[in-house]
Amino acid sequence: MTPQEIAEASARAMWNDDSASQRLNMALDHIAPGQATLSMTITADMSNGHGTCHGGYIFTLADSAFAFACNSYNQMAVAQHCSVTYLIPGHIGDRLTATATETHRLGRSGIYDIRITNQTGAHVAEFRGHSRTVKGTHLPTGS
């Protein structure tokens, strides 16, 4: 398999068991080795006491993009550390897109930057995730 085929197959395997992303109606828009783009529309159920998108939903979208990017090599990876900076609020009806890009990967560790934008391209938040590989693969491996 090519690296792109491995990324696509790993993403399919992960998506099948990803109830959180599915139940929030996220879409996996792009996958490649070390990259992923997911999007989601903010609903009224996601609003906070200010009438804007609760930050936890923005974090969750970014975290899902991070997960698909760092798991794109058929090696199970988990978050070791994540941080988010909110720049502008998301509003009900906004379509948010989280674009994850690998910035460093060596041994069992990786660093990924995720940019969250809205439907007009406005920069909503910035997320950085540190990954750590663990035992296991998404796809069967030959002996």
PyMOL commands that set and color helices and strands:
alter all, ss='L'
color gray80, all
select helices_A, chain A and resi 3-16+19-23+44-46+55-70
alter helices_A, ss='H'
color red, helices_A
select strands_A, chain A and resi 27-32+35-41+77-86+95-106+109-117+123-133
alter strands_A, ss='S'
color yellow, strands_A
deselect
rebuild
show_as cartoon
